[in-house]
Structures are given as structure tokens and as C-alpha cells.
């Protein structure tokens, strides 16, 4: 008798239930920046061009798949650009575009507010 293979798991992908309100700048901003690793990716790129291994070393908790997805999303939004070098082994670097660099005051303000929040409310540690 032949072996019965278990059914393949279907891969679910996230899709928004509601459209982004293009007339709401705050919602657009949050959509572009929302992602577990996006702020860390952007912060690393403020220090200069980064290779994928740099992100993996700096964010060991992040899976390669999620990092790749969030890098692609930031690239699709025009915040970062990818430079592919024609060498063997292949070399890729990411850097901020002028649009991405324009976020520096925003990221600094978010960092300052986060420090203020922690000072007022204490450190956030979900249980």
C-alpha cells in the first residue's frame, strides 16, 4: 500500500481589510513606516549604506524573509534604494534615497517622544 502524504499547508498572506485613506497624511505615514523592523532598518541606514548581512547581524531576532519583505516595501515606497554590484560573489547594498533622508527629523522626534514616554510611564514590557 502507498504512503499517504499529508495535505499541504496553505500559505496565508496578509491583506488589508480597509483601503488606506489617501487623504489622511497621518495614515499614509503610518502605513509606510509600520513594520516590526522598518524603524530599525531606517535607523541603520542613517549611519550609511548597509548590506543584508549587516541587517541580519544587527537584528538577529528578525528572520531573513521578514527583513527581505520589509526592505522590498521600503524600496517600493521610494525610501531606500538597492545597489547591485556586478561581482562574484554577488554584492548588494541598500542606502536611503533623498525621500528616505527627509525622514531623519521625524525619526529623531519619535525617538525623543519614546524616551519621554518611558520617563513618564516606565518601560514597556508586554507580559
C-alpha positions as CSV (number, residue, x, y, z in Angstrom):
1,X,0.0,0.0,0.0
2,X,1.3,3.5,-0.9
3,X,2.1,6.2,1.6
4,X,-0.4,8.9,2.1
5,X,1.1,12.4,2.0
6,X,-0.3,14.9,4.5
7,X,-2.2,17.8,2.9
8,X,0.0,20.8,2.1
9,X,-0.5,23.8,4.3
10,X,-1.8,26.8,2.5
11,X,0.3,29.9,3.0
12,X,-1.8,32.8,4.1
13,X,-0.8,36.3,3.2
14,X,-1.9,39.4,4.9
15,X,-4.3,41.7,3.1
16,X,-5.8,44.9,4.4
17,X,-9.5,44.8,5.1
18,X,-9.8,48.6,4.6
19,X,-8.2,50.8,2.0
20,X,-5.6,53.3,3.1
21,X,-7.2,56.8,3.2
22,X,-5.0,58.7,0.8
23,X,-6.5,62.0,2.0
24,X,-5.1,61.3,5.6
25,X,-1.4,62.1,5.7
26,X,-1.0,60.5,9.1
27,X,-2.5,57.2,7.9
28,X,-0.2,57.2,4.9
29,X,2.8,57.9,7.0
30,X,2.0,55.2,9.5
31,X,1.3,52.7,6.6
32,X,4.8,53.4,5.1
33,X,6.6,53.2,8.5
34,X,4.6,50.3,10.1
35,X,6.6,47.1,10.2
36,X,8.4,45.5,13.1
37,X,11.8,46.1,11.7
38,X,11.3,49.1,9.4
39,X,12.3,51.8,12.0
40,X,15.5,49.7,12.8
41,X,16.3,49.3,9.1
42,X,15.9,53.1,8.5
43,X,18.0,53.9,11.6
44,X,20.8,51.7,10.4
45,X,20.7,53.3,7.0
46,X,21.1,56.8,8.6
47,X,24.6,55.5,9.6
48,X,25.4,54.7,5.9
49,X,24.9,52.0,3.3
50,X,24.2,48.5,4.7
51,X,24.4,45.1,3.2
52,X,21.8,42.4,4.0
53,X,24.3,40.6,6.4
54,X,24.6,43.9,8.3
55,X,20.9,43.9,9.0
56,X,21.0,40.2,9.9
57,X,23.9,40.9,12.4
58,X,22.2,44.0,13.9
59,X,18.8,42.4,14.1
60,X,19.4,38.8,15.0
61,X,15.7,38.3,16.1
62,X,14.5,39.2,12.6
63,X,14.1,36.4,10.0
64,X,15.7,36.8,6.7
65,X,12.3,36.5,5.0
66,X,10.8,39.3,7.0
67,X,13.8,41.6,6.6
68,X,13.7,41.0,2.8
69,X,10.0,41.8,2.7
70,X,10.4,45.0,4.7
71,X,13.4,46.1,2.6
72,X,11.3,45.5,-0.5
73,X,8.4,47.5,0.9
74,X,10.7,50.4,1.8
75,X,12.2,50.2,-1.7
76,X,8.7,50.2,-3.3
77,X,7.8,53.3,-1.3
78,X,10.9,55.1,-2.6
79,X,12.6,55.4,0.9
80,X,15.6,53.2,0.1
81,X,17.4,52.1,-3.0
82,X,19.3,48.9,-3.7
83,X,22.7,48.9,-5.5
84,X,23.7,45.6,-7.1
85,X,27.4,45.2,-7.8
86,X,28.5,43.1,-10.8
87,X,30.9,40.9,-8.9
88,X,31.2,37.3,-7.8
89,X,30.0,36.5,-5.2
90,X,27.1,38.9,-5.7
91,X,27.1,42.1,-3.5
92,X,24.1,44.2,-2.7
93,X,23.9,47.4,-0.7
94,X,21.0,49.4,0.5
95,X,21.0,53.2,1.0
96,X,18.5,55.9,1.8
97,X,17.1,58.0,-1.0
98,X,16.6,61.7,-0.7
99,X,13.0,60.9,0.4
100,X,14.3,58.5,3.0
101,X,16.8,61.0,4.3
102,X,14.0,63.5,4.7
103,X,12.6,61.3,7.5
104,X,15.6,61.9,9.8
105,X,13.8,64.7,11.8
106,X,10.7,62.5,12.1
107,X,12.7,59.5,13.4
108,X,14.6,61.8,15.8
109,X,11.3,63.2,17.1
110,X,9.8,59.7,17.5
111,X,12.9,58.6,19.4
112,X,12.7,61.7,21.7
113,X,9.0,61.1,22.3
114,X,9.7,57.4,23.1
115,X,12.2,58.4,25.7
116,X,9.8,60.9,27.2
117,X,7.0,58.3,27.3
118,X,9.3,55.8,29.1
119,X,10.3,58.5,31.6
120,X,6.6,59.3,32.3
121,X,5.1,55.8,32.2
122,X,8.1,53.5,32.7
123,X,9.5,50.9,30.4
124,X,7.0,49.0,28.3
125,X,7.4,45.2,28.7
126,X,4.4,43.3,27.5
127,X,3.7,40.2,29.6
